[in-house]
Amino acid sequence: MAWLRTRRLDTRQLLHAEHRPHVPRGYAGLVWGALLVAILASGFAGWYWMRQGDQHQAQQRIAELEARNQELTEALERERLQVNEEKANRDQLMRRIDAMSAQIKQLKTEQAFYRQQKPGK
């Protein structure tokens, strides 16, 4: 390999020259930028994935709650129908009791009348 020849600098030139650390120019900035973009993209993808998972769980929970709500609504409707049926039965029985009470009263009145008409007294 052939080395470039450099001339030897004297002390005066070294004192007046600017001394800066050598930073290799090239694709280092591009590599760091690409790495930063990759990190940000993976972070965003992870956040989006977690958010989608949360939304899926929330939608699943909403569906479960809606199904449970429907079951409870149907159970409530069945209970209301049963209560209405029991009320109708109770009202019908009360009417029958009233009618039978009136009939018993009438029969007692007739019995008292026939006892008074009995010839042995």
C-alpha positions in Angstrom: 0.0 0.0 0.0 1.3 3.3 -0.9 1.4 6.0 1.8 0.9 9.6 1.0 3.9 11.7 1.8 3.3 14.5 4.1 5.7 17.2 4.9 6.8 17.9 8.3 5.2 20.9 9.9 7.2 23.3 12.0 6.1 24.4 15.5 4.9 27.8 14.3 2.5 26.3 11.8 1.2 23.9 14.5 0.5 26.7 16.9 -1.5 28.8 14.3 -3.4 25.9 12.9 -6.9 25.0 14.1 -7.1 21.7 15.9 -10.5 20.0 15.8 -11.2 16.4 16.5 -11.6 14.4 13.4 -15.3 13.4 12.8 -15.7 11.0 10.0 -18.1 12.4 7.5 -20.3 10.1 5.6 -23.4 8.1 6.4 -23.2 8.3 10.2 -26.0 10.9 10.4 -28.1 8.9 8.1 -27.6 5.7 10.1 -28.5 7.5 13.3 -31.6 9.0 11.6 -32.7 5.7 10.3 -32.2 4.1 13.7 -34.3 6.9 15.3 -37.0 6.4 12.7 -37.0 2.6 13.3 -37.3 3.1 17.1 -40.1 5.6 16.7 -41.9 3.3 14.2 -41.6 0.3 16.5 -42.8 2.3 19.4 -45.8 3.6 17.4 -46.5 0.1 16.1 -46.5 -1.3 19.7 -48.7 1.5 20.9 -51.2 0.9 18.0 -51.1 -2.8 18.7 -51.9 -2.3 22.4 -54.6 0.1 21.5 -56.2 -2.3 19.1 -56.1 -5.0 21.7 -57.8 -2.7 24.2 -60.4 -1.7 21.7 -61.1 -5.4 20.9 -61.4 -6.2 24.6 -63.7 -3.2 25.0 -65.9 -4.3 22.1 -66.0 -7.8 23.4 -67.1 -6.5 26.8 -69.7 -4.3 25.2 -71.1 -7.3 23.3 -71.2 -9.4 26.5 -73.0 -6.6 28.4 -75.5 -6.1 25.6 -76.2 -9.8 25.6 -76.7 -9.8 29.4 -78.9 -6.7 29.1 -81.0 -8.5 26.5 -81.3 -11.6 28.8 -82.3 -9.4 31.8 -84.8 -7.5 29.6 -86.4 -10.8 28.6 -86.5 -12.0 32.2 -88.1 -8.8 33.3 -90.7 -9.1 30.6 -91.4 -12.7 31.7 -91.7 -11.5 35.3 -94.1 -8.7 34.4 -96.3 -11.2 32.5 -96.3 -13.5 35.4 -97.2 -10.7 37.8 -100.0 -9.6 35.5 -101.3 -13.2 35.2 -101.2 -13.6 39.0 -103.0 -10.3 39.5 -105.7 -11.4 37.0 -106.1 -14.7 38.8 -106.3 -13.0 42.1 -108.9 -10.6 40.8 -110.9 -13.5 39.3 -110.7 -15.4 42.6 -111.9 -12.3 44.5 -114.9 -11.9 42.2 -115.7 -15.6 42.7 -115.4 -15.3 46.5 -117.7 -12.2 46.4 -120.2 -14.1 44.3 -120.1 -17.1 46.6 -120.3 -15.0 49.7 -123.4 -13.3 48.2 -124.8 -16.8 47.3 -124.1 -18.0 50.9 -125.8 -15.0 52.3 -128.9 -15.6 50.1 -128.9 -19.3 51.0 -128.8 -18.5 54.8 -131.6 -16.0 54.3 -133.7 -18.7 52.5 -132.8 -21.3 55.2 -134.0 -18.9 57.9 -137.2 -18.3 56.0 -137.9 -22.1 55.6 -137.1 -22.7 59.3 -139.8 -20.1 60.2 -142.2 -21.9 57.8 -141.6 -25.3 59.4 -145.0 -26.6 60.8 -143.6 -28.1 64.0 -142.8 -24.9 65.7 
